[in-house]
Amino acid sequence: MTAPSSWQVEEESFDERWDRYLAGRFPHWSRTLVQGWLKSGQVLVDGEARKASFRMEPGQFVQVLGWPVKADPERPVEPQDIPLSVVWEDARMAVIDKPAGLTVHPGAGCPDGTLANALAHRYRNLSGINGPTRPGIVHRLDRDTSGLLVVALDDDAHRSLASQLVDRSLSRTYDALAWGIPASERVDAPIGRDPHHRTRMAVVADGRSAATRFRVRQAGVASLVECSLETGRTHQIRVHLAYRGHPVVGDELYGGGEGRLVQIQPMERTQARTIVQAIRRQCLHARALRLIHPDGRELRFESPWPSDFQAAVQAAFPGGVADPQGLSLPGP
């Protein structure tokens, strides 16, 4: 299988420099080779040659007119018999309930054992738009975020679903436990790479526009928050909640792990410790998904909380949560 002549930029690559994006996608190529390839005009973004400093946007199409080396730059993922929770499927698309701990596609430090490997084993045909290492992948979830994502089984379905991400007709709703009591509000704050910690994202003045709606369902030392995405930036919910001073419970990267306990009132600290120890990851679950099938039907899906999320919620609210699984989907 040869490398694709075109593919679509994924959400996690937003705001990356064009040269760094290519270097990350083809890590076995030298920097000199990547820079020479750019200057040659043999690789385009949305039909145009771009400078190395050009910033990537999700949904853009990369087109290759000629490869700089004869060797195949990308190998297809190896099909692996990894269990999948398939919520719904037909000949065009599938909806998967991803468990926490499963990486979506191969990357640095994770060559296999991913959702993409499992998809390659289950489905004979998958969209090839994002290349052989990301078969069928339209959007992604962080490794330690659980919940729903949609997979494309052909290129036309992929284009339809990707366009819905851009125009927001594909909606995603998450549940989170966040420290303290956040405001029920719309946070509109640009997100880019953290200038001091390159593995993190942050609210920065020159970042890409990002908007999230938060609705507090139940409040306490940690609050149950419904989160609706208007944009799809990397780590968006985690960054916006941390920016407001209420990081996601268990989120070590953004200040929501056990180190947070020192900021909690002594009389609430025992309960807080029980909450954070109940879930050894960020307490974030992609619960609801609404989309338009490529044939025009509107489809809605919901995923129940996994056991560790339930345990954390029970520790936060020993008296129970009113209508815990009946949280509303966002409006159109």
Disulfide bonds with the S-S distance in Angstrom:
none
